[in-house]
Amino acid sequence: MRLHPLLLAAVLVVPVAARATPDFPAAIARDLQLSAPPACTICHTTNAGGSGTVVKPFGKYLVSRGLAPFDESSLAGALAAAAGERHDTDGDGVLDVDALKQGLDPNGTSSHGPSLEDPTFGCRTTGGDPGSTLLLVAVVLLRLAAGHVARWRGAAPGGSGEPQRPSVPDRE
């Protein structure tokens, strides 16, 4: 039994796309009872988030306190640690949790902070850049199309593209 090419492409691509991290800003708003979710830029370089973009000190602090990709309960634990430790990322006298409740960025205006390991996930990642999923889809579909064209033309696998001719024994 052969899988239809589009079904095969979906089987290969869906597991990559399905690995999206839950919406951490909404989880922060829920856990801290904020009136609105904070911007992704409290942890990431841009609001797009993404794999490997947690570079802000507050985000790195949360990772150092157990924040794990795709795990909202680890986010709740890291926020609880921030509150319990009375952590103040930017040293301005306003605790990180209080800054979030006031609608402020806990990083303040300074981008300097403790040197912590860069995490490899983001609040809206799909296992990487959304473009990488599209690239994977394109490669799979092009490969499947090339295989169909080769079979349609009767080309030998790995051959020159010329149709195979049956061998006829020489007559003497």
MOKATA-V904466 format. One record per pair of residues at least 12 apart in sequence whose ideal C-beta (glycine too) atoms are under 10 Angstrom apart, sorted by the first residue. I is the first residue (numbers start at 1). J is the second residue. If there is no record, write none. Layout:
i/j
I/J
I/J
//
This chain:
i/j
4/144
5/140
5/141
5/143
5/144
5/145
5/147
5/148
6/140
6/141
6/144
8/140
8/141
8/143
8/144
9/136
9/137
9/138
9/139
9/140
9/141
9/143
9/144
10/137
10/140
11/140
12/136
12/137
12/139
12/140
13/133
13/134
13/136
13/137
13/140
13/141
14/133
15/127
16/126
16/127
16/128
16/132
16/133
16/136
16/137
17/126
17/127
17/130
17/133
17/134
17/136
17/137
18/126
18/127
19/69
19/70
19/121
19/125
19/126
19/127
19/128
19/133
20/70
20/122
20/123
20/124
20/125
20/126
20/127
20/130
21/49
21/50
21/51
21/68
21/69
21/70
21/71
21/72
21/75
21/121
21/122
21/123
21/124
21/125
21/126
21/127
22/69
22/70
22/71
22/72
22/75
22/123
22/124
23/37
23/40
23/49
23/72
23/123
23/124
24/37
24/38
24/40
24/42
24/43
24/44
24/49
24/54
24/59
24/62
24/67
24/69
24/71
24/72
24/75
24/121
24/122
24/123
24/124
25/37
25/38
25/39
25/40
25/41
25/42
25/43
25/47
25/49
25/123
25/124
26/38
26/72
26/123
27/72
27/73
27/75
27/76
27/79
27/123
28/42
28/43
28/62
28/72
28/75
28/76
28/78
28/79
28/97
28/100
28/123
29/100
30/72
30/76
31/72
31/75
31/76
31/77
31/78
31/79
31/80
31/83
31/97
31/100
32/76
32/79
32/82
32/83
32/97
32/98
32/100
32/101
33/101
34/100
34/101
34/102
34/103
35/101
35/103
36/103
37/100
37/123
38/58
38/99
38/100
38/101
38/103
38/104
38/105
38/106
39/103
39/105
40/53
40/54
40/56
40/59
40/122
40/123
40/124
41/53
41/56
41/58
41/59
41/105
41/107
42/54
42/56
42/57
42/58
42/59
42/62
42/89
42/96
42/99
42/100
42/104
42/105
42/106
42/107
42/123
43/55
43/56
43/57
43/58
43/59
43/60
43/61
43/62
43/63
43/67
43/106
43/107
43/119
43/122
43/123
44/56
44/59
44/122
44/123
44/124
44/125
45/59
45/111
45/122
46/122
47/123
47/124
48/122
48/123
48/124
48/125
48/129
48/130
49/121
49/122
49/123
49/124
49/125
50/121
50/122
50/123
50/124
50/125
50/126
50/128
50/129
50/130
51/69
51/119
51/120
51/121
51/122
51/124
51/125
51/126
51/127
51/128
51/129
51/132
52/118
52/119
52/120
52/121
52/122
52/125
52/128
52/129
53/118
53/119
53/120
53/121
53/122
53/123
53/124
53/125
53/129
54/67
54/69
54/116
54/118
54/119
54/120
54/121
54/122
54/123
54/125
55/111
55/113
55/116
55/118
55/119
56/89
56/105
56/106
56/107
56/111
56/113
57/89
57/90
57/96
57/106
57/107
57/108
57/110
57/111
57/112
57/113
57/114
57/115
57/116
58/82
58/87
58/89
58/90
58/96
58/99
58/100
58/105
58/106
58/107
58/108
58/113
59/78
59/89
59/106
59/107
59/113
59/116
59/118
59/119
59/122
59/123
60/89
60/107
60/113
60/114
60/115
60/116
60/117
60/118
60/119
61/78
61/81
61/82
61/85
61/87
61/89
61/96
61/106
61/107
61/113
61/114
61/116
62/74
62/75
62/77
62/78
62/79
62/81
62/82
62/87
62/89
62/96
62/106
62/116
62/119
63/78
63/116
63/117
63/118
63/119
63/120
63/121
64/78
64/81
64/114
64/116
64/117
64/119
65/77
65/78
65/79
65/80
65/81
65/82
65/84
65/85
65/87
66/78
66/80
66/81
67/79
67/81
67/119
67/121
68/119
68/121
69/119
69/120
69/121
69/122
69/123
69/125
69/127
70/121
70/125
70/127
71/121
75/123
79/96
79/97
79/100
80/97
82/95
82/96
82/97
82/100
82/106
83/95
83/96
83/97
83/98
84/97
86/98
87/106
88/106
88/108
89/105
89/106
89/107
89/108
89/110
89/113
89/114
90/104
90/105
90/106
90/107
90/108
90/109
90/110
90/111
90/112
90/113
91/108
91/110
91/112
91/113
92/104
92/106
92/107
92/108
92/109
92/110
94/106
94/108
149/161
//
